[in-house]
């Protein structure tokens, strides 16, 4: 497969690796981007790959909570100008309120009536009125004894660029107090899963393969190689334990007190975290890069 400059650029932006290393990784893996990322990690040439940090789309996340139930919805727009529009913000507020009252998922929400029309039609009317494409992309529902919310980069009350919900068991007053801190922690760290038990097995297996290959390669090139048993029984399990701790909410160091894990901080407060949801605007959407000069030239040329 031909390795293009665009592929090398994407891999560099994803991993922070050098140009020649990125090109070699793609060559070695026949242009497979995920395999190239793993190849670079095995060689110790990649930073933590976070594709979501590179992708973007505009819009707002709306969050609503009441009586142990919380919802977070994402409505996308083409530009940030519309996200700051009072009409658009009112739309996000009204749809999130409907979601809180009746909806169970995004498809149900689209069919639910708002001001006498299905939400899908209300959105279509807004597109015609505001003059920009919009999509009701997703919805998360969270329930528990206590549900706490937090909005990061708030554009208005209950809406912003990142919305977080946390469900907790335990005394409501304590849950409300520390729940907000946990929600802020989640906004900052973006954990992959609640705990090791809820981590996707394929994610664990892929990481195990990477860490095994990396440890064996490092040991082979070491001046003082360790016995195979040490690598298999100590080094690799230690690295996997660190991976789980860094990527699960309960295992992470609590940002408000890094001496404690989130799980321990919850226990000390007399509560238990039973679930969470984190929704960031544009997460997972590849946003087309516009060449403004080329667009102007195209317009002037009448093409």
N, C-alpha and C positions, 0 to 999 in steps of 0.2 A: 504493500500500500504506500502511495506517495505521501510523504510527510510535508505538510504545507506550513508556511510561516504563521498562518492563523492558528494552527494546532499547537505549534511551539509556544506562541504567545499565550494561548489559553492555559496551557500546562504551567507555564512560568507564573502566571497570575494566580493560579490555583495553589501552587506549592511553594512559591518563592525560590525555586531552583534556578540555577544559571541557565543561559541560553543553550550552551553546548550540552549540558547535562540533560536538559529537557528534550533536546533533539535526539540524543542517544537513547533516552528512555522510550521515546515513541518508536524509534527504529527497532529497538530490542523487543518491543511488544506489538509490533505490526500496527501501530497507530491506535491501539486500544487505550483510551484515555484513563479509565479506571486502573487498568493493569500498569500503565505507565506511572501513575501516582504511587501504586504499591511498589513498583521497581525502585523509584526514587527513595521511598521511605526505607526500603530494605538496605539501600546503599547509604542511608543517613543523609541524603541530599535534599529532603523535602521537609518543609515546616508542616504543621498540622493542616490538612486539607479541609477547608471549609467553603464548599462551593456556594452555600447559601449567602455568604458574605459578599459575593460578587454579583448576585442577581438582584434585580430591583424592578418594582412597578409602583406606580403611585396609588394613592387612595388612603383609606383609613380603616382601622380596626375599631369596632364599637363593642363596648363591654357593659353588661348589665347584670346585677345580682339582687336576689331577694329570697329570703326564707330557705336557705340551704340549696338554692339552685342558681347557677350562673351560666351565662352564654357569652361567647365571643364570636362576632361575625367579621368577615373581611369583605369590603366593597372596594373594588379597584377602579381607578380612573386613568386616563391617558397622561394627565399632567398634574403636577403638584398645585398648580393654580386652582384647579377645580377642587382639590382636597381642602383648600383653604376657603372655598366658597361657602357662604352661610346656607345656601339652598341645599348643597350637597351634604353638609354637616347635619342639617335637619332631617334629610333622607336617611342617613346612617342612624341617627338617634331613633327615628320612628320604626325603622326595620328591626333594630336591635331590641326595642321594647316589645314588638310583636313576637320576636323570636323567644324572648324570655317568657312570655305569657303562654304560648301555644306550641311552638315548633319543637320537633325532635331531631331534625336534621335539615340540611340545606335544601333538599328537594321539597320537603314538607313546607319549609319557610317560603319558597318561591310560589307555592300554591295557596298560601294563607292570605286571607284578605286584609288589606290595609286601606282605610277610607273607602270601602266599597269595591275595591279592585284587588285581584291577586297581586302579591308583591312583584311578581315578574312584570306585570303590566305597569305598575307604579314606576318601576325602574326604566321601562321603555319610554314612558312619558317624560321622565327626568332626562333621558338621553336627548330627546327631541327638544326639550326646553333649554337645557344647559349647552347642548351642542357638542357633546363629547361622549365617546363610548364608555360605558361602565359595565361592570360585571359583579354580581353577587357570587363570590367565589367559594367561600366555605363557611362553616359554622361549627363551633365546638360547644357541647353542653357538658357541664360538670355539676354533680350533686354530692352532698355530704351533710354532716351535722352542721358545719359552718363552711361557707364558701366566701373567700376573700378575693378581691380584685385589685389590680394595679395597672395603670396605663403609663407607659413611658413615651416621652416626647408628645405630651398631650396637646392636641389642637383645640380641644374644647372639653367640657366635662364628660367623662366616660368614653372618650375616643382619642386615638393617637396612632403612632406608628407601630407600637408593640403593646399588645394586650395580654395580661396574664390572669389566670384563675387558679386558685389553690383550694382544695377541699381538705378539711381537717376534722378529726374527732377529738372530743375533749371539752372542757368547760368553754362556753362560748366567748366569754370575756377574754380569756387567755388566748384562745384561738384567733380572735380578731386582732389582738395586739401583736402577736408574733407572726401571724399569717401575712400581714402586710410586708414584713421584713423578708419572709420566705418568697413572696411574690416578686419583690424587688431583686432578690438573689437570682430567681429564675430568669427574669428579664436580662440580667447581666451575663449569666453563665450559659444559658440555653442548653440544659442537660438533654441527653439523648433519651433517657428513660427514668422512671421513678426509682427503680432498684435493679440489681443484677437479675432478679427473677423475671423482670418484665423486659429485659434487653432482648432484642431480636437475635436468635441463635446464629443467624447468618452473619450478623455484624461481629459477634464474638469469634466465630470460626475464621472469618477473614482476617481479623486482628491477630489471632493466634498464628495463622500462616505467615503474616508479615513479621511478627516478633520472633518466630522460630527461625525464619530465613535470615533475619538481621543478626540474631544472636550467634547463629552458627557461622555466618560470614565474618563477623567481628572476631570470634574466637579463632577461626582459621588463620586470620591475618595478625593475630596477637603474638608478641615476642614470647609470652608465657601462656600458652593455651591451657584452659581449664579442662578437667576430665568431662567427658560427654554427660555423665550423670549429674554433674553440677549445673550444666547448661539446662538440661531437661527438668531437673527437680527443684532448682533454685532460681536461676536467672529468668527463664521464661515465665514460670508462675508468678514471680515477683513483678515482672512487667505487665502481666495480664491483670494482676491485682490493682496496680496503679491505673491501668486503663479503665477498669470498672469504677474505681473511686472517682476518677476525673470526669466520667461521662454519665454517672447516675446521680440524680438529685440527692438521695439519702447519703451517698458516699462522698459527695463533694465537701470541701472545706467551706464552712459558712462564711460568706463575705463579711458579715457583721462581726464575726469573731472566728478568724481562721484557725484558732486552736481547737475548735469543735467541728465535727461533721454536722451537716444539716440534720441527720437522724438524731444525733446526741442533743443538739440544740432543741429539737422538738420534744425529746424525752424530758430534758431539764425543765421545759416550760409546761410539762404535763399534758401535751397534745400529741396526736399522731397524724402525719400527712398521708392521706389516702389516695390522692390523685392531683394532677395539675394539667393545665393547658397553656401553651405559649403560642400566640399567633403574631407573626410579624408581617407587615405589609410587603407584598411582592416576593415573599419567600418561595423559592423554587421556580420563579418565573424568569425565563431568559428575556431580558429587555434588549430590544434591537438597538445597536449603537448607530446613531445618526451622524453622518458626516455633513455638518451644517453647510460648509462651503460648497460641497458637491450638490446638496439639495437646492441651494440658491442658484447655482449655475444651471441645474436642470430646469428650474422654474423659469429663469430668464431665457433659456433656450427653447422653451415651449414644448419640451418633451414630456 
